């Protein structure tokens, strides 16, 4: 029943945007022609159009309220997840013969249940490896003049598109093993993560988690003459290519076709096009696109598996800037990690066959180019 209401809310959003666009065109045609002929008719017609626009705005507000109420039932409080994490860490650390002192800030935020359920197994896998390999043994900590008990901080703060979860400790600063595999799993949950560290000083995982996969912000782009959308929290860098732009150092640039087949660009990117960096999991990739548009808030309807067996898309949306045409929301995991059929395929993919994330972090190079 809940999914039916969400589908209805999506239909209402689509129809309101279509009616609004038609009303604006009609206003321009009717009022533009009548203004010089009959002033009274012009102002009367304009007043009726204004009333219509106000009604459409109220309809939009009511639809958003419906979506919010339905989403509220889909949301869960993050407090229980954080409490579970705080209980689990000392137990696992004890098994690994490590001692940790945990500092955390109470966070009363809500996140979509499905996102949290998908994220938790991968998060606890990464956390176990983090405790084992990023926190030194007591002997190592003594040699580095550190306290025997490691200090670990957990922080969850809101961002424009969701939340940022940081797990930081005074560890060895070395990226833990299996990061590639864990990153590929994270990509399937539409979450990105970055490892930060300084040798001998600290280690940290920083996760960017969307609040919802129903109503969220997207960045529309044009690829091979067709418009697609990218989740805003996974677009980490963008810029236009100029005539004297040199190729980004130590980076690979992909070109996408309308069918989303990707191929490496062997030469310098053509002038006038855009380069965008998409990051999901722990890896990022740079793509050449024809055009990039302003961020838009959308209501997404997912696609059934038979319509997208390759999992190239997350769903379809109708944007405010292009209300007469449905746009596909690209699946960043498909773009960054290649054609991935299912989670099982990711889990069984050997580390050696995945790209090294340390050689694909090209945001610094992109900033140098634009």
Secondary structure, 3 states (H helix, E strand, C coil): CHHHHHHHHHHHHHHHHHHHHHHHHHHHHHHHHHCCCCHHHHHHHHHHHHHHHHHHHHHHHHHHHHHHHHHHHHEEEHHHHHHHHHHHHHHHHHHCCCCEEEEECCCCCEEEHHHHHHHHHHHHHHHHHHHHHHCCCHHHHHHCCCCCCEEEEEEEEEECCEEEEEEEECCCCCCCCCHHHHHHHHHCCCCEEEEEEECCCEEEEEEEEECCCCEEEEEEEEECCEEEEEEHHHEEEEEECCCCCCCCCCCCEEEECCCCCEEECCCCCCCCCEEEEEEEECEEEEEEECEEEEEEEEECEECCHHHCCCCCEEEEECCCCCCCCCEEEECHHHHHHCCCCCHHHHHCCCHHHCCCHHHHCCHHHHHHHC
